[in-house]
Amino acid sequence: MTTTLEQRARAAVHDFAREFPFQPHFLEVDGGSLHYLDEGPRDGEVLLFLHGNPTWSFLWRNLVRELSKRYRCIAPDHIGCGLSDKPQDWGYRLAQHAANVERLADHLGLERITLVVHDWGGAIGFGLAAKRPTRIARAVVMNTAAFTGLRAPLRIRACRIPLFGTLAVRGFNAFARAATFMATERGLAPLAKTGLLAPYSNWRDRIATLRFVEDIPLSADHPSHATLLEIERGLERLRELPLCLIWGERDWCFTPDFRREWERRFPAAESHKVEDAGHWVTEDAPGPVLEWISSFLARHPLRP
């Protein structure tokens, strides 16, 4: 079974394999087979990379390539994303994604984890932290939120309109295609664009792209609001956590107001602003992002 999954994974990335030269791994979780990267020394300090929507572990390729020379880099694809299964009848709720990350951490025996999170990965990663705070040692936070009071720009709310949103997101891949130019200020190289879009090539495979948009808890009666509120309350227990903020200041979704809210909640956090970067700050400023993360990890070594 695993061999078949690995073969399919390698075939899926064939066109951009030099951009994504990693060994595929799989774990059975709620929702099906979850794909993840596990690169670097097995006894190295653990960096857990969690992506958002509409991306996948490909977003972390440049960081994993470099940081895995010293650190153990784990990067899953959430169910419905990347090379993971894409069930059509699964719930796709925040709590389910967070539970799957916890299952992966348990399976791999991960302790003293450094979270590296972006977009939905923030709420999902801090969902793990809320339940297992003693397992989290540090965090790198990029253009994301893990607290209530969220607002969605009109262009995202439009994707929640019944029928129209489904047709746009699943029929025309409007959300993912738009992200390839609206989430970056400097543009994507052709191979990067190919890699980011590859897992979402048809109606069926775009299920999570739509479900993530629908799962944004914009009101107190939303099914994921209570989950996000619990995650937000958990942040208070993590106030002493070494935290590094890296923010693309031209993000029209997670605007600088979100960065300032993180700074308010974590007053001792390092904060780095990339004035000419958008939502995909890892694409717009890969060099500075790598340098800031490396320096942050060096300044906050884990105790033996």
DOMI-94364 format. One record per residue (C-alpha): residue in one letter; z, x, y. Coordinates in steps of 0.1 Angstrom, whole numbers, plus 5000, padded with zeros to 4 digits. Example, Ala and Ser with C-alpha at 12.3 -4.5 7.8 and 13.67 -1.06 7.14 Angstrom:
<sites>
{site "A",{5078,5123,4955}}
{site "S",{5071,5137,4989}}
</sites>
This chain:
<sites>
{site "M",{5000,5000,5000}}
{site "T",{5010,5027,5025}}
{site "T",{4979,5047,5015}}
{site "T",{4957,5017,5024}}
{site "L",{4975,5012,5057}}
{site "E",{4971,5049,5065}}
{site "Q",{4934,5048,5057}}
{site "R",{4929,5017,5079}}
{site "A",{4948,5034,5107}}
{site "R",{4927,5065,5106}}
{site "A",{4895,5045,5105}}
{site "A",{4908,5025,5135}}
{site "V",{4913,5056,5157}}
{site "H",{4882,5074,5145}}
{site "D",{4863,5071,5177}}
{site "F",{4891,5087,5198}}
{site "A",{4909,5108,5171}}
{site "R",{4910,5139,5193}}
{site "E",{4930,5119,5218}}
{site "F",{4953,5105,5191}}
{site "P",{4956,5132,5164}}
{site "F",{4988,5118,5148}}
{site "Q",{4999,5110,5113}}
{site "P",{5004,5072,5109}}
{site "H",{5036,5058,5094}}
{site "F",{5045,5022,5085}}
{site "L",{5076,5002,5080}}
{site "E",{5080,4966,5068}}
{site "V",{5098,4946,5095}}
{site "D",{5101,4910,5106}}
{site "G",{5065,4900,5112}}
{site "G",{5048,4925,5089}}
{site "S",{5039,4962,5088}}
{site "L",{5050,4981,5119}}
{site "H",{5031,5013,5127}}
{site "Y",{5049,5042,5143}}
{site "L",{5045,5078,5151}}
{site "D",{5070,5104,5139}}
{site "E",{5061,5138,5153}}
{site "G",{5080,5170,5158}}
{site "P",{5109,5186,5140}}
{site "R",{5130,5162,5118}}
{site "D",{5162,5178,5130}}
{site "G",{5152,5177,5166}}
{site "E",{5167,5156,5193}}
{site "V",{5152,5121,5191}}
{site "L",{5130,5106,5218}}
{site "L",{5122,5069,5212}}
{site "F",{5091,5058,5231}}
{site "L",{5087,5021,5236}}
{site "H",{5055,5007,5252}}
{site "G",{5048,4973,5268}}
{site "N",{5019,4949,5272}}
{site "P",{4989,4953,5267}}
{site "T",{4993,4989,5255}}
{site "W",{5005,5006,5223}}
{site "S",{5017,5040,5212}}
{site "F",{4984,5055,5225}}
{site "L",{5000,5053,5259}}
{site "W",{5024,5080,5249}}
{site "R",{4998,5104,5234}}
{site "N",{5000,5131,5261}}
{site "L",{5038,5131,5262}}
{site "V",{5042,5131,5224}}
{site "R",{5016,5159,5220}}
{site "E",{5037,5182,5242}}
{site "L",{5073,5171,5237}}
{site "S",{5070,5171,5199}}
{site "K",{5068,5208,5200}}
{site "R",{5106,5207,5205}}
{site "Y",{5118,5171,5201}}
{site "R",{5114,5145,5174}}
{site "C",{5091,5118,5190}}
{site "I",{5092,5083,5176}}
{site "A",{5067,5058,5190}}
{site "P",{5063,5024,5174}}
{site "D",{5036,4998,5180}}
{site "H",{5054,4964,5184}}
{site "I",{5043,4937,5160}}
{site "G",{5010,4924,5173}}
{site "C",{5001,4956,5191}}
{site "G",{4983,4988,5183}}
{site "L",{4980,4995,5146}}
{site "S",{5008,4972,5136}}
{site "D",{5002,4938,5119}}
{site "K",{4992,4909,5141}}
{site "P",{5005,4877,5125}}
{site "Q",{4993,4845,5140}}
{site "D",{5024,4824,5133}}
{site "W",{5052,4848,5144}}
{site "G",{5075,4841,5173}}
{site "Y",{5068,4872,5194}}
{site "R",{5101,4868,5212}}
{site "L",{5120,4896,5230}}
{site "A",{5149,4894,5205}}
{site "Q",{5125,4898,5176}}
{site "H",{5109,4929,5190}}
{site "A",{5143,4944,5198}}
{site "A",{5155,4937,5163}}
{site "N",{5125,4954,5148}}
{site "V",{5132,4985,5169}}
{site "E",{5168,4984,5156}}
{site "R",{5154,4981,5121}}
{site "L",{5132,5012,5126}}
{site "A",{5161,5032,5141}}
{site "D",{5183,5022,5111}}
{site "H",{5155,5031,5086}}
{site "L",{5150,5065,5101}}
{site "G",{5187,5071,5107}}
{site "L",{5183,5078,5144}}
{site "E",{5213,5087,5164}}
{site "R",{5219,5101,5199}}
{site "I",{5186,5085,5210}}
{site "T",{5168,5092,5242}}
{site "L",{5150,5060,5252}}
{site "V",{5116,5065,5270}}
{site "V",{5105,5031,5281}}
{site "H",{5077,5014,5301}}
{site "D",{5069,4977,5309}}
{site "W",{5082,4954,5281}}
{site "G",{5096,4985,5264}}
{site "G",{5124,4985,5289}}
{site "A",{5138,4952,5279}}
{site "I",{5132,4959,5242}}
{site "G",{5148,4994,5244}}
{site "F",{5178,4982,5263}}
{site "G",{5180,4954,5239}}
{site "L",{5188,4981,5213}}
{site "A",{5212,4997,5237}}
{site "A",{5230,4965,5243}}
{site "K",{5237,4961,5206}}
{site "R",{5242,4998,5198}}
{site "P",{5253,5015,5230}}
{site "T",{5269,5045,5212}}
{site "R",{5235,5054,5197}}
{site "I",{5219,5059,5231}}
{site "A",{5224,5093,5247}}
{site "R",{5199,5093,5276}}
{site "A",{5171,5072,5291}}
{site "V",{5138,5077,5309}}
{site "V",{5127,5045,5326}}
{site "M",{5092,5039,5340}}
{site "N",{5079,5008,5358}}
{site "T",{5099,4982,5339}}
{site "A",{5129,4959,5341}}
{site "A",{5158,4949,5318}}
{site "F",{5175,4923,5340}}
{site "T",{5170,4887,5351}}
{site "G",{5156,4876,5384}}
{site "L",{5121,4885,5373}}
{site "R",{5091,4874,5392}}
{site "A",{5055,4874,5380}}
{site "P",{5025,4880,5403}}
{site "L",{5000,4852,5405}}
{site "R",{4975,4871,5384}}
{site "I",{5000,4872,5355}}
{site "R",{5012,4836,5360}}
{site "A",{4975,4825,5358}}
{site "C",{4975,4838,5322}}
{site "R",{5002,4813,5314}}
{site "I",{4982,4783,5323}}
{site "P",{4975,4762,5292}}
{site "L",{4940,4765,5278}}
{site "F",{4928,4787,5307}}
{site "G",{4952,4815,5299}}
{site "T",{4945,4814,5262}}
{site "L",{4907,4815,5268}}
{site "A",{4910,4843,5294}}
{site "V",{4934,4865,5274}}
{site "R",{4923,4859,5239}}
{site "G",{4887,4849,5244}}
{site "F",{4876,4873,5271}}
{site "N",{4903,4899,5268}}
{site "A",{4908,4895,5305}}
{site "F",{4944,4908,5306}}
{site "A",{4938,4940,5288}}
{site "R",{4905,4947,5304}}
{site "A",{4918,4941,5338}}
{site "A",{4948,4964,5331}}
{site "T",{4924,4993,5326}}
{site "F",{4915,4993,5362}}
{site "M",{4944,4974,5379}}
{site "A",{4972,4994,5362}}
{site "T",{4959,5028,5374}}
{site "E",{4951,5042,5408}}
{site "R",{4930,5071,5396}}
{site "G",{4909,5055,5369}}
{site "L",{4908,5061,5332}}
{site "A",{4887,5087,5314}}
{site "P",{4862,5069,5290}}
{site "L",{4880,5080,5259}}
{site "A",{4914,5068,5273}}
{site "K",{4899,5034,5281}}
{site "T",{4884,5032,5246}}
{site "G",{4917,5041,5230}}
{site "L",{4938,5016,5250}}
{site "L",{4915,4987,5243}}
{site "A",{4906,4995,5207}}
{site "P",{4933,4974,5189}}
{site "Y",{4924,4943,5209}}
{site "S",{4888,4938,5201}}
{site "N",{4888,4901,5190}}
{site "W",{4905,4868,5195}}
{site "R",{4928,4873,5165}}
{site "D",{4940,4907,5175}}
{site "R",{4949,4896,5211}}
{site "I",{4977,4873,5200}}
{site "A",{5005,4896,5212}}
{site "T",{4988,4901,5246}}
{site "L",{4991,4864,5253}}
{site "R",{5025,4859,5236}}
{site "F",{5041,4887,5257}}
{site "V",{5029,4870,5289}}
{site "E",{5042,4837,5277}}
{site "D",{5076,4853,5268}}
{site "I",{5084,4864,5304}}
{site "P",{5116,4844,5311}}
{site "L",{5109,4831,5346}}
{site "S",{5134,4803,5343}}
{site "A",{5169,4798,5328}}
{site "D",{5155,4773,5302}}
{site "H",{5131,4799,5287}}
{site "P",{5138,4808,5251}}
{site "S",{5141,4845,5260}}
{site "H",{5163,4841,5291}}
{site "A",{5196,4842,5272}}
{site "T",{5184,4874,5254}}
{site "L",{5175,4891,5287}}
{site "L",{5208,4880,5302}}
{site "E",{5227,4896,5273}}
{site "I",{5206,4928,5278}}
{site "E",{5214,4928,5315}}
{site "R",{5251,4924,5309}}
{site "G",{5248,4954,5285}}
{site "L",{5236,4976,5314}}
{site "E",{5271,4976,5329}}
{site "R",{5284,4994,5298}}
{site "L",{5258,5021,5302}}
{site "R",{5264,5030,5338}}
{site "E",{5274,5065,5329}}
{site "L",{5243,5070,5308}}
{site "P",{5221,5099,5321}}
{site "L",{5191,5081,5334}}
{site "C",{5158,5093,5348}}
{site "L",{5136,5070,5368}}
{site "I",{5099,5077,5372}}
{site "W",{5080,5052,5392}}
{site "G",{5044,5045,5401}}
{site "E",{5049,5032,5436}}
{site "R",{5016,5013,5438}}
{site "D",{5025,4991,5408}}
{site "W",{5017,4955,5419}}
{site "C",{5038,4941,5390}}
{site "F",{5069,4962,5388}}
{site "T",{5070,4970,5425}}
{site "P",{5094,4995,5441}}
{site "D",{5119,4967,5444}}
{site "F",{5125,4970,5407}}
{site "R",{5130,5008,5410}}
{site "R",{5156,5001,5438}}
{site "E",{5174,4977,5415}}
{site "W",{5176,5003,5388}}
{site "E",{5190,5027,5414}}
{site "R",{5216,5002,5424}}
{site "R",{5227,4997,5388}}
{site "F",{5226,5034,5380}}
{site "P",{5236,5052,5412}}
{site "A",{5238,5086,5395}}
{site "A",{5202,5083,5382}}
{site "E",{5175,5108,5390}}
{site "S",{5147,5090,5407}}
{site "H",{5111,5103,5410}}
{site "K",{5084,5084,5429}}
{site "V",{5047,5089,5425}}
{site "E",{5033,5075,5457}}
{site "D",{4997,5073,5446}}
{site "A",{5003,5061,5410}}
{site "G",{5001,5026,5396}}
{site "H",{5017,5008,5367}}
{site "W",{5005,5032,5341}}
{site "V",{5022,5062,5357}}
{site "T",{5017,5082,5326}}
{site "E",{4979,5079,5330}}
{site "D",{4979,5085,5368}}
{site "A",{5004,5115,5368}}
{site "P",{5007,5129,5333}}
{site "G",{5016,5164,5345}}
{site "P",{5045,5155,5368}}
{site "V",{5058,5129,5343}}
{site "L",{5059,5155,5316}}
{site "E",{5076,5180,5339}}
{site "W",{5102,5156,5351}}
{site "I",{5111,5144,5316}}
{site "S",{5113,5180,5303}}
{site "S",{5136,5190,5332}}
{site "F",{5158,5159,5328}}
{site "L",{5163,5166,5291}}
{site "A",{5171,5203,5298}}
{site "R",{5197,5193,5325}}
{site "H",{5214,5168,5302}}
{site "P",{5217,5186,5268}}
{site "L",{5233,5167,5240}}
{site "R",{5266,5181,5229}}
{site "P",{5267,5196,5193}}
</sites>
